[in-house]
Amino acid sequence: MSAEPLEPYDALAALNLKPIKDSTPTESRESMRTHTAALGPFEDVAAVAVTVAQDGNGVVIVIT
């Protein structure tokens, strides 16, 4: 009998990690580095700057 795969949220809960909302930015970055190290190296990606504004009518404008 094979084990059923966990749903993604169940798999995360099984790791018993501190919730990001309760972590400092430094703790969150370190946790990401530590827990994704087994995935191997990642390709570098280009940085993207996005500005989000709202006009006087409540319309959101995204400027890239």
Backbone as a chain_set.jsonl record, in Angstrom:
{"seq": "MSAEPLEPYDALAALNLKPIKDSTPTESRESMRTHTAALGPFEDVAAVAVTVAQDGNGVVIVIT", "coords": {"N": [[0.847, -1.17, 0.0], [0.688, 2.137, -0.957], [1.707, 5.364, 0.216], [-0.424, 8.183, 0.339], [0.098, 11.222, -1.423], [0.793, 14.322, 0.242], [-1.297, 17.195, 0.459], [-0.292, 20.457, -0.693], [-0.506, 22.498, 1.366], [-0.865, 20.915, 3.618], [1.538, 19.563, 3.612], [3.314, 21.661, 4.131], [2.419, 22.374, 6.691], [3.116, 20.069, 8.054], [5.828, 20.368, 8.27], [6.15, 22.026, 10.38], [6.909, 24.756, 10.553], [7.784, 28.107, 11.529], [5.285, 30.537, 11.158], [5.355, 32.844, 8.42], [4.189, 35.322, 8.843], [4.687, 35.727, 11.49], [7.35, 36.066, 11.628], [10.497, 37.808, 11.464], [11.784, 39.929, 8.794], [14.464, 39.126, 8.314], [14.533, 36.555, 9.496], [12.668, 35.28, 7.843], [13.925, 35.385, 5.317], [16.22, 33.803, 5.833], [15.006, 31.367, 6.488], [13.829, 30.759, 4.024], [16.128, 30.436, 2.435], [17.336, 28.254, 3.748], [15.373, 26.195, 3.633], [14.981, 25.822, 0.919], [17.34, 25.024, -0.136], [17.849, 22.364, -0.854], [16.672, 22.179, -3.302], [18.429, 22.904, -5.201], [20.604, 24.97, -7.317], [19.389, 28.166, -8.465], [18.425, 29.898, -11.427], [19.623, 33.155, -12.225], [17.499, 35.971, -12.19], [16.061, 38.768, -13.895], [15.811, 41.949, -12.356], [12.819, 43.658, -11.539], [11.156, 46.668, -11.585], [8.293, 48.054, -10.259], [5.716, 50.375, -10.189], [2.911, 51.258, -8.401], [-0.043, 53.032, -8.548], [-2.873, 55.079, -7.667], [-5.543, 56.6, -9.285], [-7.594, 59.626, -9.14], [-10.144, 58.589, -9.354], [-10.197, 56.14, -8.205], [-9.069, 54.171, -9.733], [-6.654, 51.742, -10.271], [-3.344, 52.098, -11.289], [-0.716, 50.636, -12.973], [2.653, 50.979, -13.401], [5.352, 50.045, -15.286]], "CA": [[0.0, 0.0, 0.0], [1.525, 3.337, -1.037], [1.195, 6.528, 0.954], [-0.998, 9.246, -0.476], [0.864, 12.469, -1.3], [0.152, 15.377, 1.018], [-1.646, 18.443, -0.202], [0.793, 21.404, -0.398], [-0.651, 23.151, 2.67], [-0.642, 19.895, 4.636], [2.973, 19.3, 3.622], [3.934, 22.776, 4.847], [2.058, 22.268, 8.1], [3.864, 18.946, 8.614], [7.195, 20.826, 8.534], [6.094, 22.756, 11.647], [7.703, 25.979, 10.416], [7.223, 29.339, 12.093], [4.58, 31.267, 10.1], [6.046, 34.038, 7.936], [3.594, 36.513, 9.45], [5.248, 35.853, 12.838], [8.802, 36.119, 11.475], [11.105, 39.056, 10.998], [12.274, 39.756, 7.427], [15.71, 38.354, 8.327], [14.169, 35.157, 9.748], [11.987, 34.77, 6.656], [14.934, 35.156, 4.273], [17.047, 32.663, 6.219], [14.173, 30.183, 6.363], [13.703, 30.474, 2.589], [17.417, 29.897, 1.976], [17.554, 26.945, 4.365], [14.405, 25.187, 3.21], [14.994, 25.606, -0.53], [18.689, 24.63, -0.54], [17.8, 21.039, -1.463], [16.146, 22.281, -4.667], [19.547, 23.173, -6.098], [20.794, 26.37, -7.689], [18.371, 28.815, -9.279], [18.931, 30.85, -12.418], [19.412, 34.559, -11.896], [16.411, 36.598, -12.935], [16.172, 40.217, -13.969], [15.032, 42.716, -11.394], [11.731, 44.405, -12.143], [10.631, 47.734, -10.735], [6.891, 48.325, -10.569], [5.1, 51.427, -9.388], [1.452, 51.145, -8.403], [-0.657, 54.279, -8.101], [-4.328, 55.112, -7.796], [-5.959, 57.925, -9.735], [-8.652, 60.235, -8.345], [-11.393, 57.832, -9.482], [-10.029, 54.831, -7.587], [-8.532, 53.229, -10.695], [-5.265, 51.407, -9.998], [-2.493, 52.22, -12.455], [0.571, 49.952, -12.781], [3.662, 51.514, -14.319], [6.547, 49.223, -15.231]], "C": [[0.899, 1.242, 0.0], [0.865, 4.488, -0.285], [0.66, 7.558, -0.027], [-0.14, 10.499, -0.335], [0.074, 13.502, -0.504], [-0.232, 16.539, 0.114], [-0.563, 19.456, 0.16], [0.682, 22.058, 0.975], [-0.432, 22.161, 3.809], [0.846, 19.583, 4.752], [3.71, 20.409, 4.366], [3.646, 22.696, 6.341], [2.854, 21.151, 8.78], [5.31, 19.326, 8.932], [7.299, 21.603, 9.843], [6.988, 23.997, 11.633], [7.0, 27.148, 11.093], [6.513, 30.087, 10.959], [5.33, 32.548, 9.697], [5.498, 35.289, 8.603], [4.127, 36.761, 10.858], [6.769, 35.992, 12.819], [9.264, 37.515, 11.093], [11.525, 38.849, 9.548], [13.55, 38.915, 7.365], [15.429, 36.874, 8.562], [13.513, 34.528, 8.522], [12.977, 34.468, 5.537], [15.776, 33.917, 4.588], [16.269, 31.357, 6.103], [14.032, 29.778, 4.896], [14.993, 29.858, 2.051], [17.623, 28.468, 2.481], [16.637, 25.876, 3.785], [14.35, 24.963, 1.708], [16.359, 25.154, -1.029], [18.695, 23.282, -1.268], [17.286, 21.068, -2.894], [17.239, 22.558, -5.684], [19.631, 24.638, -6.47], [19.667, 26.886, -8.583], [19.045, 29.735, -10.282], [18.69, 32.267, -11.901], [18.278, 35.094, -12.756], [16.595, 38.11, -12.903], [15.32, 40.865, -12.89], [13.976, 43.518, -12.14], [11.245, 45.443, -11.139], [9.21, 48.045, -11.187], [6.4, 49.415, -9.624], [3.583, 51.281, -9.521], [0.893, 52.434, -7.82], [-2.161, 54.174, -8.288], [-4.719, 56.516, -8.227], [-7.113, 58.428, -8.871], [-9.973, 59.497, -8.386], [-11.296, 56.434, -8.877], [-9.505, 53.782, -8.534], [-7.052, 53.003, -10.388], [-4.487, 51.427, -11.305], [-1.165, 51.551, -12.124], [1.524, 50.461, -13.848], [4.904, 50.666, -14.179], [7.684, 49.87, -15.985]], "O": [[1.769, 1.38, 0.86], [-0.358, 4.567, -0.17], [1.234, 7.772, -1.095], [0.308, 10.81, 0.769], [-1.155, 13.55, -0.569], [0.442, 16.818, -0.877], [0.041, 19.335, 1.226], [1.683, 22.163, 1.683], [0.122, 22.521, 4.848], [1.358, 19.364, 5.85], [4.625, 20.135, 5.142], [4.534, 22.927, 7.161], [3.223, 21.273, 9.948], [5.95, 18.686, 9.766], [8.396, 21.816, 10.358], [7.729, 24.251, 12.582], [5.775, 27.17, 11.212], [7.099, 30.253, 9.889], [5.874, 33.245, 10.553], [6.251, 36.217, 8.897], [4.034, 37.878, 11.368], [7.403, 36.031, 13.873], [8.528, 38.293, 10.486], [11.617, 37.706, 9.101], [13.703, 38.085, 6.469], [16.022, 36.022, 7.899], [13.777, 33.369, 8.202], [12.888, 33.428, 4.884], [16.015, 33.084, 3.714], [16.819, 30.347, 5.665], [14.106, 28.595, 4.565], [14.957, 28.879, 1.305], [18.034, 27.587, 1.726], [17.085, 24.771, 3.48], [13.727, 24.001, 1.26], [16.526, 24.921, -2.226], [19.473, 23.089, -2.202], [17.444, 20.092, -3.627], [17.011, 22.459, -6.89], [18.835, 25.453, -6.004], [19.072, 26.133, -9.354], [20.112, 30.285, -10.012], [17.694, 32.541, -11.232], [18.127, 34.706, -13.915], [17.212, 38.653, -11.987], [14.239, 40.379, -12.559], [14.218, 43.999, -13.247], [10.961, 45.123, -9.985], [8.966, 48.271, -12.372], [6.642, 49.371, -8.418], [3.052, 51.191, -10.628], [1.298, 52.874, -6.744], [-2.654, 53.286, -8.984], [-4.293, 57.502, -7.625], [-7.558, 57.724, -7.965], [-10.842, 59.741, -7.549], [-12.218, 55.632, -9.023], [-9.491, 52.602, -8.186], [-6.287, 53.959, -10.261], [-4.914, 50.848, -12.304], [-0.552, 51.865, -11.103], [1.24, 50.385, -15.044], [5.464, 50.563, -13.087], [8.78, 49.313, -16.046]]}, "num_chains": 1, "name": "protein.A"}
